[in-house]
Amino acid sequence: MSEKIRINDMVVRFANVNGTGSSSSNEIFSKAVFRMGIPVSPKNIFPSNIQGLPTWYEVRISGKGYLGRRDDIDILVGINPQSMEKDIASVRSNGYFIYDNTRQLHDDMIREDIHMIGIPMMQLSIDHYEVPRLQQLFKNIIYIGALATLINLDLDVVKAIISEQFEKKPKLIPPNHKALDLGANWVKENLNYPLDVRLEHSNATGDKIMMDGNAATGLGAVYAGATVLSWYPITPSTSVAKNFETFAKKYRVDPETGQNNFAIIQAEDELAAFGMAMGANWNGARAFTATSGAGISLMNEFIGLAYFAEVPMVLVNVQRGGPSTGMPTRTQQSDLLPCAYASHGDTKHVLLLPATPTECFDFMADAFDLADQLQTVVFLLSDLDLGMNIHMTEPLSWDDARKFNKGKVLNKEELDAVEDYGRFKDVDGDGIGYRVIPGTHPSKGAFLSRGTSHDPYGVYTEDGVVHAGEIDRLIRKFNTAKELVPQPEFYQKENQGKHAIVFFGTTTYAALEAMDILEQNGEPIDAMRLRAFPFSNIVKDFIDAHDTIYVIEQNRDAQCRSLLMIELGIDPTKLKSILNYDGMPITADAILKQLQQHLHDYDGLQPPDHRQNGSSHSLKTTLL
């Protein structure tokens, strides 16, 4: 075998036009690679308009298990004339540009240092399909067949996925199989194949599944006992609501009566959506809403009310590029500070920071328990990359013996036994009072709680000392939360006293790859993955054990670094930022480049070809 041949290690990018049906075809490609047992990480890069602008679908294929983005493109399937010049320029030297040569490519587009492969995709489709719309749709399958043959993707696997996809429309299966064969046979008859970057069956995926974070979040809400969703559509969170509805219709319908045991309300705006869910929670249901950054801005008034009236509330924020409308279809981690301190006055909120779809599922269940235990707002802070892209992830699991933790809720008998009940009294010293669900008792416990100052009994007051006492109690509750939230994950390299990296959410994939590259270079580095806010004492212990901490995050203003300084009193000079805010997921190369800029120890460091490195890390909790 030639040393130039690379197996199960490439980045493939499809350049299409939004609204042409290419996304489903490209997803078939990703699923087929996964079915061959090869780790794969696709990214759908699409515009915020409905139709007509360029869209890209980027697939990282890594037999070593790397799931983060990589900057250089090995194979680009260029279908869109609007973006073709840019697409050709993005291919690495000696890479491949596959295009439709039904029309001749202009000489100005030719690059001598890459392989230009022309395939008459549209002509093949025109020759075999009569309806113009179908010609475009089947052209997408034709290029999948051609690419599959060029890189040795198993066509039988692709055909099986097509058959599954059109199971309910069996008449569409034969013409799709035909289109796949048209592309494959043209390559076999006209080109040398496979290329020097190709695929082989593997078992590197183990028992992993492919799932997007929003689907996992919606399913997690069902398993967490949620029965009410109020929401307002906003990219990229809309599919959280859609998935909750799908799963609720499957699991929340009475099998005997056929009656729905759930309620879904599309509100007139985000503020109303939050208010409806808050009212349902106040009445004892498990309710939630889902939104993105712009929606958080509108919800701030009610977020403050839920915080001060101490009403349990779960809020899913699938972050996108901002500020304002910003980049609705690009990813960012720019809502940490707005969510941690949402609303006016002195407020602090619990944030859960999942990194995988599996954690979206698990943390959603945790969010409802924490909201009930702490009687406060809990944010599940996802992002567009995690929410809308499919990821290779651990299988979802649920312990049927798990009981919902409703926290300090008194029933009628318990309330009768309390002589001096006060809704906001700190009986146990943890800052959390005992609540009563409306209708529990005919004369005691239930009351209307408003956003004005109150004493421990819930009685309105303008006494500043009493008000300050209640604000202090809420901080005691916040401190209680530090030990209840998911704890951080550590990757120890026995490098204490020197430097370390801190990351969270979807920066995890690139951070783990960067760690491997550093280790290959003889520069191992300690690392901590944050999974929640507020930060527990072990977060501070980790930071204190190192001279310099590099905080990796996807926003301009280093919001996580600011949280660490504000909440833990860390010296600002000890915390250095590694940032990315161009709307695309950060890469390992970007992390290493910024480390080079920060540390003289890394001067001249040339990261090896990370396609040759193996991942020695997994998302398993290992505490100090």
ZAPA-649684 format. One record per residue (C-alpha): z, y, x; residue number from 1. Coordinates in Angstrom, 1 decimal. Example, Ala and Ser with C-alpha at 12.3 -4.5 7.8 and 13.67 -1.06 7.14 Angstrom:
! ZAPA-649684
GUMI/7.8/-4.5/12.3/1
GUMI/7.1/-1.1/13.7/2
This chain:
! ZAPA-649684
GUMI/0.0/0.0/0.0/1
GUMI/-0.9/3.4/1.3/2
GUMI/2.0/5.7/2.3/3
GUMI/0.3/8.4/0.1/4
GUMI/0.9/6.4/-3.0/5
GUMI/3.9/7.6/-5.0/6
GUMI/5.3/5.3/-7.7/7
GUMI/7.2/6.6/-10.8/8
GUMI/7.6/10.1/-9.3/9
GUMI/5.6/13.0/-10.6/10
GUMI/5.5/16.1/-12.8/11
GUMI/2.8/16.1/-15.5/12
GUMI/2.1/19.3/-17.5/13
GUMI/0.0/19.5/-20.5/14
GUMI/-1.5/23.0/-21.3/15
GUMI/-2.5/23.3/-24.9/16
GUMI/-2.9/25.8/-27.8/17
GUMI/0.1/26.1/-30.2/18
GUMI/-0.7/24.6/-33.6/19
GUMI/-3.3/22.1/-32.5/20
GUMI/-1.2/19.0/-33.0/21
GUMI/-0.9/18.4/-29.3/22
GUMI/2.9/18.2/-29.2/23
GUMI/3.1/14.9/-31.0/24
GUMI/0.5/13.4/-28.7/25
GUMI/2.4/14.6/-25.6/26
GUMI/5.6/13.2/-27.0/27
GUMI/3.9/9.8/-27.4/28
GUMI/3.2/10.1/-23.6/29
GUMI/6.8/10.7/-22.8/30
GUMI/8.1/7.9/-25.0/31
GUMI/5.6/5.5/-23.5/32
GUMI/6.9/6.3/-20.0/33
GUMI/10.4/5.8/-21.2/34
GUMI/9.5/2.4/-22.8/35
GUMI/8.2/1.3/-19.4/36
GUMI/11.8/1.7/-18.2/37
GUMI/11.1/4.9/-16.2/38
GUMI/13.5/7.9/-16.4/39
GUMI/11.7/10.8/-18.0/40
GUMI/12.6/14.4/-19.0/41
GUMI/10.1/16.3/-21.1/42
GUMI/10.2/20.1/-21.9/43
GUMI/8.3/21.6/-24.7/44
GUMI/7.4/25.2/-23.7/45
GUMI/6.1/26.9/-26.8/46
GUMI/5.6/30.5/-28.1/47
GUMI/7.5/32.1/-30.9/48
GUMI/4.5/32.7/-33.0/49
GUMI/3.1/30.2/-35.5/50
GUMI/-0.3/29.4/-34.0/51
GUMI/-2.8/30.3/-31.4/52
GUMI/-0.9/31.1/-28.2/53
GUMI/-0.6/28.9/-25.1/54
GUMI/1.9/26.2/-25.1/55
GUMI/2.9/23.7/-22.4/56
GUMI/4.6/20.3/-22.4/57
GUMI/6.1/19.5/-19.0/58
GUMI/7.2/16.0/-18.2/59
GUMI/9.4/15.1/-15.1/60
GUMI/9.1/11.4/-14.3/61
GUMI/11.6/10.2/-11.8/62
GUMI/12.3/6.6/-10.9/63
GUMI/15.4/7.8/-9.1/64
GUMI/16.9/9.2/-12.3/65
GUMI/16.5/13.0/-11.8/66
GUMI/16.3/14.7/-15.1/67
GUMI/16.2/18.4/-14.1/68
GUMI/13.0/20.4/-13.9/69
GUMI/10.9/20.5/-10.7/70
GUMI/8.8/23.5/-9.8/71
GUMI/5.6/21.9/-8.4/72
GUMI/3.1/20.2/-10.7/73
GUMI/1.4/17.0/-9.6/74
GUMI/-0.9/16.5/-12.6/75
GUMI/-2.0/19.2/-15.0/76
GUMI/-4.0/18.3/-18.2/77
GUMI/-5.6/21.7/-18.9/78
GUMI/-7.0/22.0/-22.5/79
GUMI/-6.4/25.7/-23.2/80
GUMI/-9.1/28.2/-21.8/81
GUMI/-6.7/31.1/-22.3/82
GUMI/-4.3/29.8/-19.7/83
GUMI/-6.6/27.8/-17.5/84
GUMI/-6.7/30.1/-14.5/85
GUMI/-2.9/30.2/-14.4/86
GUMI/-2.7/26.4/-15.0/87
GUMI/-5.1/25.6/-12.1/88
GUMI/-3.1/27.9/-9.8/89
GUMI/0.2/26.0/-10.7/90
GUMI/-1.0/22.6/-9.4/91
GUMI/0.4/21.7/-6.0/92
GUMI/-2.0/21.2/-3.1/93
GUMI/-3.6/17.8/-3.3/94
GUMI/-2.5/17.5/-6.9/95
GUMI/-4.8/16.8/-9.9/96
GUMI/-6.3/19.1/-12.5/97
GUMI/-7.7/17.2/-15.5/98
GUMI/-9.8/19.2/-17.9/99
GUMI/-12.4/18.9/-20.7/100
GUMI/-15.8/19.2/-19.1/101
GUMI/-17.7/19.2/-22.5/102
GUMI/-18.3/22.7/-21.3/103
GUMI/-18.9/23.3/-17.6/104
GUMI/-16.0/24.9/-15.7/105
GUMI/-16.8/28.2/-14.1/106
GUMI/-17.2/28.2/-10.3/107
GUMI/-14.3/30.7/-10.0/108
GUMI/-12.0/28.1/-11.3/109
GUMI/-12.7/25.5/-8.6/110
GUMI/-9.9/24.9/-6.1/111
GUMI/-10.9/23.0/-3.0/112
GUMI/-7.4/21.8/-2.2/113
GUMI/-6.8/19.9/-5.5/114
GUMI/-8.6/17.1/-7.3/115
GUMI/-10.6/18.4/-10.2/116
GUMI/-11.3/15.7/-12.8/117
GUMI/-13.6/16.5/-15.7/118
GUMI/-13.6/14.3/-18.8/119
GUMI/-15.8/15.0/-21.8/120
GUMI/-12.9/14.9/-24.3/121
GUMI/-14.3/17.0/-27.1/122
GUMI/-17.7/15.5/-26.8/123
GUMI/-16.2/12.0/-27.1/124
GUMI/-14.3/13.1/-30.2/125
GUMI/-17.4/14.8/-31.8/126
GUMI/-19.4/11.6/-31.2/127
GUMI/-17.0/9.4/-33.0/128
GUMI/-15.3/11.6/-35.7/129
GUMI/-17.0/13.8/-38.3/130
GUMI/-14.3/16.1/-39.6/131
GUMI/-13.7/19.1/-37.3/132
GUMI/-9.9/19.1/-37.8/133
GUMI/-9.8/15.4/-36.9/134
GUMI/-12.0/16.0/-33.9/135
GUMI/-9.3/18.3/-32.5/136
GUMI/-6.4/15.9/-33.3/137
GUMI/-8.1/12.9/-31.9/138
GUMI/-9.1/14.8/-28.8/139
GUMI/-5.4/14.9/-28.0/140
GUMI/-5.2/11.1/-28.2/141
GUMI/-8.3/10.8/-26.1/142
GUMI/-6.8/12.7/-23.2/143
GUMI/-3.6/10.6/-23.5/144
GUMI/-5.8/7.4/-23.1/145
GUMI/-7.6/8.9/-20.1/146
GUMI/-4.4/10.0/-18.4/147
GUMI/-2.7/6.7/-19.1/148
GUMI/-5.5/4.9/-17.4/149
GUMI/-5.5/7.2/-14.4/150
GUMI/-1.8/6.8/-13.7/151
GUMI/-1.4/3.2/-14.9/152
GUMI/0.6/4.0/-18.1/153
GUMI/0.7/0.8/-20.1/154
GUMI/-1.8/1.3/-23.0/155
GUMI/-0.2/-1.5/-25.0/156
GUMI/3.1/0.4/-25.0/157
GUMI/1.3/3.6/-26.1/158
GUMI/-0.5/1.7/-28.9/159
GUMI/2.9/0.3/-30.1/160
GUMI/4.4/3.8/-30.3/161
GUMI/1.4/5.0/-32.3/162
GUMI/1.7/2.1/-34.7/163
GUMI/5.4/2.9/-35.2/164
GUMI/4.7/6.6/-35.7/165
GUMI/2.1/6.0/-38.4/166
GUMI/4.0/3.0/-40.0/167
GUMI/4.1/4.8/-43.3/168
GUMI/0.4/5.8/-43.0/169
GUMI/-1.2/2.6/-41.7/170
GUMI/-4.8/3.9/-42.3/171
GUMI/-4.2/6.3/-39.4/172
GUMI/-3.4/3.6/-36.9/173
GUMI/-6.9/2.2/-36.2/174
GUMI/-8.6/5.6/-35.6/175
GUMI/-5.7/6.7/-33.2/176
GUMI/-6.0/3.4/-31.3/177
GUMI/-9.8/4.0/-31.1/178
GUMI/-9.3/7.5/-29.7/179
GUMI/-6.9/6.1/-27.1/180
GUMI/-9.5/3.5/-26.1/181
GUMI/-12.3/6.1/-25.9/182
GUMI/-10.4/8.1/-23.3/183
GUMI/-9.3/4.9/-21.4/184
GUMI/-12.8/3.3/-21.4/185
GUMI/-14.5/6.5/-20.2/186
GUMI/-12.2/6.6/-17.2/187
GUMI/-12.7/2.9/-16.4/188
GUMI/-16.5/3.4/-16.6/189
GUMI/-16.8/6.6/-14.6/190
GUMI/-13.8/7.2/-12.3/191
GUMI/-11.8/5.5/-9.6/192
GUMI/-8.4/4.7/-10.9/193
GUMI/-5.4/4.7/-10.8/194
GUMI/-4.6/7.8/-8.9/195
GUMI/-2.3/7.9/-5.8/196
GUMI/0.6/9.0/-8.2/197
GUMI/1.0/6.2/-10.7/198
GUMI/3.5/4.3/-12.8/199
GUMI/4.9/0.8/-12.6/200
GUMI/7.2/-1.0/-15.1/201
GUMI/10.9/-0.6/-14.2/202
GUMI/14.3/-1.1/-15.6/203
GUMI/15.8/2.2/-14.3/204
GUMI/16.6/3.5/-17.8/205
GUMI/19.1/0.7/-18.5/206
GUMI/20.5/1.0/-22.0/207
GUMI/19.8/4.8/-22.3/208
GUMI/18.2/6.3/-25.4/209
GUMI/16.0/9.3/-26.0/210
GUMI/17.3/12.0/-28.3/211
GUMI/17.4/15.7/-28.7/212
GUMI/20.7/17.6/-28.8/213
GUMI/20.2/19.1/-32.3/214
GUMI/19.7/15.7/-33.8/215
GUMI/22.9/14.4/-32.0/216
GUMI/24.8/17.5/-33.2/217
GUMI/23.7/17.0/-36.8/218
GUMI/24.7/13.3/-36.7/219
GUMI/28.0/14.2/-35.0/220
GUMI/28.9/16.5/-37.9/221
GUMI/28.4/13.7/-40.4/222
GUMI/30.6/11.3/-38.4/223
GUMI/33.2/14.1/-38.0/224
GUMI/33.6/14.2/-41.8/225
GUMI/31.6/17.4/-42.5/226
GUMI/30.6/17.7/-46.1/227
GUMI/29.5/21.4/-46.3/228
GUMI/26.9/23.2/-44.3/229
GUMI/25.9/26.8/-45.0/230
GUMI/23.2/28.2/-42.7/231
GUMI/20.4/30.7/-42.3/232
GUMI/17.3/29.7/-40.4/233
GUMI/17.0/30.8/-36.8/234
GUMI/15.3/29.3/-33.8/235
GUMI/16.4/27.1/-32.0/236
GUMI/19.3/26.0/-34.3/237
GUMI/17.4/25.3/-37.5/238
GUMI/16.9/21.6/-36.7/239
GUMI/20.7/21.2/-36.5/240
GUMI/20.8/21.9/-40.2/241
GUMI/17.7/19.8/-40.9/242
GUMI/19.1/16.9/-39.1/243
GUMI/22.5/17.2/-40.8/244
GUMI/20.7/17.1/-44.1/245
GUMI/18.7/14.0/-43.1/246
GUMI/21.7/12.1/-42.0/247
GUMI/23.9/13.3/-44.9/248
GUMI/21.3/12.0/-47.3/249
GUMI/21.6/8.6/-45.6/250
GUMI/25.3/8.4/-45.1/251
GUMI/26.9/10.9/-47.6/252
GUMI/25.5/9.5/-50.9/253
GUMI/27.7/7.5/-53.2/254
GUMI/26.1/4.0/-53.3/255
GUMI/27.2/3.4/-56.8/256
GUMI/26.4/6.7/-58.6/257
GUMI/23.7/8.0/-56.2/258
GUMI/25.7/11.3/-56.2/259
GUMI/25.6/13.5/-53.0/260
GUMI/29.0/13.8/-51.3/261
GUMI/27.8/16.9/-49.4/262
GUMI/26.6/20.4/-50.1/263
GUMI/24.0/22.3/-48.1/264
GUMI/23.5/26.0/-48.8/265
GUMI/20.9/28.3/-47.3/266
GUMI/22.5/31.7/-47.3/267
GUMI/20.9/35.1/-47.5/268
GUMI/21.9/35.9/-43.9/269
GUMI/24.1/34.7/-41.1/270
GUMI/27.2/36.6/-42.1/271
GUMI/27.1/35.1/-45.6/272
GUMI/26.5/31.6/-44.0/273
GUMI/29.7/32.0/-42.0/274
GUMI/31.7/33.3/-44.9/275
GUMI/30.7/30.4/-47.2/276
GUMI/31.6/27.8/-44.6/277
GUMI/34.9/29.6/-43.9/278
GUMI/35.8/29.5/-47.6/279
GUMI/35.0/25.8/-47.8/280
GUMI/37.3/25.2/-44.8/281
GUMI/40.1/27.3/-46.3/282
GUMI/39.9/25.1/-49.4/283
GUMI/40.3/21.9/-47.3/284
GUMI/36.7/20.8/-46.7/285
GUMI/35.2/20.2/-43.3/286
GUMI/32.4/22.8/-43.2/287
GUMI/30.3/24.4/-40.5/288
GUMI/27.3/26.7/-39.7/289
GUMI/24.7/26.7/-37.0/290
GUMI/22.9/29.7/-35.5/291
GUMI/21.8/31.3/-32.2/292
GUMI/22.6/34.5/-30.4/293
GUMI/21.3/37.0/-32.9/294
GUMI/23.2/35.2/-35.7/295
GUMI/26.4/35.4/-33.6/296
GUMI/26.1/39.1/-33.5/297
GUMI/25.9/39.3/-37.3/298
GUMI/28.8/36.9/-37.8/299
GUMI/31.3/38.8/-35.7/300
GUMI/33.2/40.4/-38.7/301
GUMI/33.9/37.0/-40.3/302
GUMI/34.6/35.4/-36.9/303
GUMI/37.5/37.9/-36.5/304
GUMI/38.7/37.2/-40.0/305
GUMI/38.8/33.4/-39.4/306
GUMI/40.6/34.0/-36.1/307
GUMI/43.3/36.2/-37.6/308
GUMI/43.7/34.5/-40.9/309
GUMI/43.7/31.2/-39.0/310
GUMI/41.1/29.4/-41.0/311
GUMI/39.5/26.3/-39.3/312
GUMI/35.8/26.9/-38.6/313
GUMI/33.1/25.1/-36.5/314
GUMI/30.2/27.2/-35.3/315
GUMI/27.2/25.7/-33.5/316
GUMI/25.4/28.2/-31.3/317
GUMI/22.2/26.9/-29.8/318
GUMI/21.6/29.6/-27.2/319
GUMI/18.2/31.2/-26.6/320
GUMI/16.9/34.1/-24.4/321
GUMI/18.2/37.5/-25.2/322
GUMI/19.1/40.3/-25.6/323
GUMI/18.1/41.3/-29.2/324
GUMI/15.2/39.1/-30.4/325
GUMI/14.5/38.4/-26.7/326
GUMI/12.7/35.1/-26.1/327
GUMI/13.5/33.0/-29.2/328
GUMI/11.7/29.9/-27.8/329
GUMI/13.2/30.0/-24.3/330
GUMI/16.6/28.8/-23.1/331
GUMI/19.5/30.6/-21.7/332
GUMI/23.3/30.4/-21.3/333
GUMI/23.9/34.0/-22.2/334
GUMI/26.4/33.8/-25.1/335
GUMI/29.5/32.7/-23.2/336
GUMI/31.3/36.1/-23.2/337
GUMI/30.1/37.1/-26.7/338
GUMI/31.4/33.8/-28.1/339
GUMI/34.6/33.6/-26.0/340
GUMI/35.7/37.1/-27.2/341
GUMI/33.7/37.4/-30.4/342
GUMI/34.6/40.1/-32.9/343
GUMI/36.6/43.3/-32.3/344
GUMI/40.2/43.6/-31.2/345
GUMI/42.1/41.0/-29.2/346
GUMI/40.3/37.7/-29.9/347
GUMI/39.8/34.5/-27.9/348
GUMI/38.0/31.4/-29.1/349
GUMI/37.5/27.8/-28.1/350
GUMI/34.1/26.9/-26.6/351
GUMI/32.8/23.4/-26.1/352
GUMI/30.1/23.0/-23.5/353
GUMI/28.0/19.8/-23.9/354
GUMI/25.6/18.8/-21.2/355
GUMI/23.8/15.9/-22.9/356
GUMI/22.9/14.8/-26.5/357
GUMI/25.6/12.2/-26.3/358
GUMI/28.2/15.0/-25.6/359
GUMI/26.7/17.0/-28.5/360
GUMI/27.6/14.1/-30.7/361
GUMI/31.0/13.5/-29.3/362
GUMI/32.0/17.2/-29.0/363
GUMI/30.9/17.8/-32.6/364
GUMI/33.6/15.4/-33.7/365
GUMI/36.0/16.9/-31.3/366
GUMI/35.2/20.4/-32.6/367
GUMI/36.3/19.6/-36.2/368
GUMI/39.5/18.0/-35.0/369
GUMI/40.3/21.0/-32.7/370
GUMI/39.4/23.5/-35.5/371
GUMI/41.9/21.8/-37.8/372
GUMI/44.6/21.3/-35.1/373
GUMI/44.4/24.9/-33.9/374
GUMI/43.4/26.5/-37.2/375
GUMI/40.8/28.6/-35.5/376
GUMI/37.1/29.0/-34.8/377
GUMI/35.6/26.4/-32.4/378
GUMI/32.2/27.0/-30.9/379
GUMI/29.9/24.2/-29.9/380
GUMI/27.8/26.1/-27.3/381
GUMI/24.5/24.3/-26.8/382
GUMI/21.1/25.8/-25.7/383
GUMI/17.4/25.5/-26.5/384
GUMI/16.7/23.1/-23.7/385
GUMI/19.5/20.7/-24.8/386
GUMI/19.0/21.3/-28.5/387
GUMI/15.2/21.1/-29.0/388
GUMI/14.0/18.9/-26.1/389
GUMI/14.4/15.1/-26.0/390
GUMI/16.6/13.8/-23.2/391
GUMI/17.5/10.5/-21.8/392
GUMI/21.1/10.0/-22.6/393
GUMI/23.9/7.5/-23.1/394
GUMI/23.9/5.5/-26.4/395
GUMI/25.9/7.2/-29.1/396
GUMI/29.1/5.3/-30.0/397
GUMI/31.8/5.8/-32.6/398
GUMI/35.3/4.1/-32.9/399
GUMI/35.7/3.1/-36.5/400
GUMI/39.4/3.2/-36.0/401
GUMI/39.3/6.9/-35.2/402
GUMI/41.2/9.0/-37.7/403
GUMI/40.4/12.7/-38.4/404
GUMI/43.1/15.0/-37.0/405
GUMI/43.7/17.5/-39.8/406
GUMI/46.5/19.1/-37.9/407
GUMI/49.6/20.7/-39.5/408
GUMI/48.8/20.4/-43.2/409
GUMI/51.7/20.0/-45.6/410
GUMI/51.5/18.0/-48.8/411
GUMI/53.5/18.8/-51.9/412
GUMI/56.5/16.6/-50.9/413
GUMI/56.6/18.0/-47.4/414
GUMI/56.4/21.6/-48.7/415
GUMI/59.2/20.9/-51.2/416
GUMI/61.4/19.8/-48.3/417
GUMI/60.9/23.1/-46.5/418
GUMI/63.5/25.7/-47.4/419
GUMI/62.0/28.7/-45.7/420
GUMI/58.2/28.2/-45.5/421
GUMI/56.2/30.8/-43.6/422
GUMI/52.5/30.2/-43.2/423
GUMI/52.4/31.8/-39.7/424
GUMI/55.9/30.8/-38.4/425
GUMI/55.8/29.2/-35.0/426
GUMI/58.2/26.3/-35.8/427
GUMI/57.2/24.1/-32.9/428
GUMI/56.6/26.7/-30.2/429
GUMI/52.9/25.9/-29.8/430
GUMI/51.7/28.9/-31.7/431
GUMI/50.4/26.9/-34.6/432
GUMI/51.8/27.3/-38.1/433
GUMI/51.8/24.9/-41.0/434
GUMI/49.2/25.4/-43.6/435
GUMI/48.8/24.3/-47.2/436
GUMI/45.5/23.5/-48.9/437
GUMI/45.1/25.5/-52.1/438
GUMI/46.1/23.5/-55.2/439
GUMI/48.6/21.4/-53.3/440
GUMI/51.6/22.9/-55.0/441
GUMI/51.9/24.8/-58.3/442
GUMI/54.0/27.6/-56.9/443
GUMI/54.5/27.4/-53.2/444
GUMI/52.4/27.6/-50.1/445
GUMI/49.0/28.8/-51.1/446
GUMI/48.1/32.5/-50.8/447
GUMI/45.3/34.8/-50.2/448
GUMI/45.1/35.6/-46.5/449
GUMI/43.4/38.8/-45.5/450
GUMI/42.4/40.4/-42.2/451
GUMI/45.1/43.1/-42.2/452
GUMI/48.3/42.7/-40.2/453
GUMI/50.9/40.3/-41.6/454
GUMI/54.3/38.9/-40.8/455
GUMI/55.1/35.2/-40.2/456
GUMI/55.2/34.7/-43.9/457
GUMI/51.8/36.1/-44.5/458
GUMI/53.1/39.3/-46.0/459
GUMI/51.2/42.5/-45.3/460
GUMI/52.8/44.8/-42.7/461
GUMI/52.1/47.9/-40.7/462
GUMI/55.1/47.3/-38.4/463
GUMI/53.6/47.4/-34.9/464
GUMI/56.3/45.2/-33.4/465
GUMI/55.7/42.5/-36.0/466
GUMI/52.0/42.8/-35.5/467
GUMI/52.4/42.5/-31.7/468
GUMI/54.5/39.4/-32.3/469
GUMI/51.7/37.7/-34.3/470
GUMI/49.1/38.6/-31.6/471
GUMI/51.4/37.1/-29.0/472
GUMI/51.8/33.9/-31.1/473
GUMI/48.0/33.6/-31.2/474
GUMI/48.0/33.6/-27.3/475
GUMI/50.5/30.8/-27.4/476
GUMI/48.1/28.9/-29.6/477
GUMI/45.3/29.6/-27.2/478
GUMI/47.4/28.2/-24.3/479
GUMI/48.1/25.1/-26.4/480
GUMI/44.3/24.7/-26.7/481
GUMI/44.0/24.4/-22.9/482
GUMI/45.3/20.9/-23.0/483
GUMI/43.5/19.8/-26.1/484
GUMI/39.9/20.6/-25.2/485
GUMI/37.7/18.3/-23.1/486
GUMI/38.7/18.5/-19.5/487
GUMI/36.4/19.2/-16.6/488
GUMI/34.5/16.5/-14.6/489
GUMI/34.8/16.4/-10.9/490
GUMI/32.4/15.2/-8.2/491
GUMI/34.6/15.0/-5.1/492
GUMI/33.1/14.9/-1.6/493
GUMI/36.5/15.5/0.2/494
GUMI/35.2/18.9/1.1/495
GUMI/38.4/20.7/0.0/496
GUMI/39.1/24.0/1.9/497
GUMI/35.4/24.8/2.2/498
GUMI/32.9/25.5/-0.5/499
GUMI/32.2/24.0/-3.9/500
GUMI/30.0/24.5/-6.9/501
GUMI/30.9/24.9/-10.5/502
GUMI/28.4/24.4/-13.4/503
GUMI/28.3/23.5/-17.1/504
GUMI/25.9/22.5/-19.8/505
GUMI/22.2/21.9/-18.9/506
GUMI/22.6/23.3/-15.4/507
GUMI/24.2/19.9/-14.7/508
GUMI/20.9/18.1/-14.1/509
GUMI/19.7/20.4/-11.4/510
GUMI/23.1/20.8/-9.9/511
GUMI/23.5/17.0/-9.4/512
GUMI/20.1/16.8/-7.8/513
GUMI/20.9/19.7/-5.5/514
GUMI/24.1/17.9/-4.5/515
GUMI/22.1/14.9/-3.5/516
GUMI/19.7/16.9/-1.4/517
GUMI/22.7/18.6/0.4/518
GUMI/24.3/15.2/1.0/519
GUMI/21.0/13.9/2.5/520
GUMI/21.1/16.9/4.8/521
GUMI/24.6/16.0/5.9/522
GUMI/26.1/18.9/3.9/523
GUMI/28.1/17.2/1.1/524
GUMI/29.7/19.6/-1.4/525
GUMI/32.5/19.3/-3.9/526
GUMI/31.6/20.1/-7.5/527
GUMI/33.2/20.6/-10.9/528
GUMI/31.5/20.5/-14.3/529
GUMI/33.2/22.7/-16.9/530
GUMI/33.2/21.1/-20.4/531
GUMI/35.3/23.6/-22.4/532
GUMI/37.0/27.0/-22.6/533
GUMI/39.9/27.8/-22.4/534
GUMI/40.3/26.5/-18.8/535
GUMI/43.1/24.2/-18.1/536
GUMI/45.3/24.4/-15.0/537
GUMI/43.2/21.8/-13.1/538
GUMI/40.3/24.2/-13.2/539
GUMI/42.4/26.7/-11.3/540
GUMI/43.7/24.0/-8.9/541
GUMI/40.2/23.0/-8.0/542
GUMI/39.2/26.6/-7.3/543
GUMI/42.3/27.3/-5.3/544
GUMI/41.6/24.3/-3.1/545
GUMI/38.3/25.8/-1.8/546
GUMI/37.5/28.9/0.1/547
GUMI/34.3/29.8/-1.8/548
GUMI/33.1/28.7/-5.3/549
GUMI/29.4/29.0/-6.3/550
GUMI/29.1/29.3/-10.0/551
GUMI/25.7/28.1/-11.4/552
GUMI/24.7/29.5/-14.7/553
GUMI/21.6/30.6/-16.7/554
GUMI/22.2/34.3/-17.4/555
GUMI/21.9/37.6/-15.6/556
GUMI/25.4/38.9/-15.8/557
GUMI/27.3/35.8/-14.4/558
GUMI/29.3/35.4/-17.6/559
GUMI/31.0/32.1/-16.6/560
GUMI/32.1/33.7/-13.3/561
GUMI/33.5/36.6/-15.3/562
GUMI/35.5/34.2/-17.5/563
GUMI/37.0/32.5/-14.5/564
GUMI/38.1/35.9/-13.0/565
GUMI/39.5/37.2/-16.3/566
GUMI/41.3/34.1/-17.5/567
GUMI/42.5/32.6/-14.2/568
GUMI/42.9/35.8/-12.1/569
GUMI/40.5/34.5/-9.4/570
GUMI/39.7/36.9/-6.6/571
GUMI/36.1/38.1/-7.3/572
GUMI/35.1/37.8/-3.6/573
GUMI/35.8/34.0/-3.9/574
GUMI/33.3/33.5/-6.6/575
GUMI/29.6/33.7/-5.8/576
GUMI/26.8/33.5/-8.4/577
GUMI/23.8/31.3/-8.5/578
GUMI/21.8/32.5/-11.5/579
GUMI/18.6/31.9/-13.5/580
GUMI/17.5/33.8/-16.5/581
GUMI/13.7/33.5/-16.8/582
GUMI/13.9/31.3/-19.9/583
GUMI/13.2/28.0/-18.1/584
GUMI/15.8/25.5/-17.0/585
GUMI/17.1/26.1/-13.5/586
GUMI/15.8/23.7/-10.7/587
GUMI/17.5/22.1/-7.7/588
GUMI/15.2/24.1/-5.4/589
GUMI/16.4/27.4/-7.0/590
GUMI/20.0/26.4/-6.5/591
GUMI/19.4/25.5/-2.9/592
GUMI/17.5/28.7/-2.2/593
GUMI/20.3/30.8/-3.5/594
GUMI/22.8/28.8/-1.5/595
GUMI/20.8/29.6/1.6/596
GUMI/21.1/33.3/0.8/597
GUMI/24.8/33.1/0.3/598
GUMI/25.8/30.8/3.3/599
GUMI/24.9/31.2/6.9/600
GUMI/25.7/27.5/7.2/601
GUMI/22.5/26.8/5.3/602
GUMI/20.3/29.1/7.3/603
GUMI/17.0/27.4/8.0/604
GUMI/17.9/24.4/5.7/605
GUMI/14.7/22.8/4.6/606
GUMI/15.4/20.6/1.6/607
GUMI/13.7/17.2/2.1/608
GUMI/11.2/15.9/-0.4/609
GUMI/13.7/15.4/-3.2/610
GUMI/11.3/12.9/-4.8/611
GUMI/12.5/10.5/-2.2/612
GUMI/16.2/10.9/-2.9/613
GUMI/18.2/8.8/-5.2/614
GUMI/20.8/10.1/-7.7/615
GUMI/24.3/8.9/-6.8/616
GUMI/25.9/10.8/-9.7/617
GUMI/26.3/10.2/-13.4/618
GUMI/27.9/12.0/-16.3/619
GUMI/31.1/10.1/-16.2/620
GUMI/34.5/11.8/-16.2/621
GUMI/36.4/11.4/-12.9/622
GUMI/39.5/13.6/-12.8/623
GUMI/41.3/14.7/-9.7/624
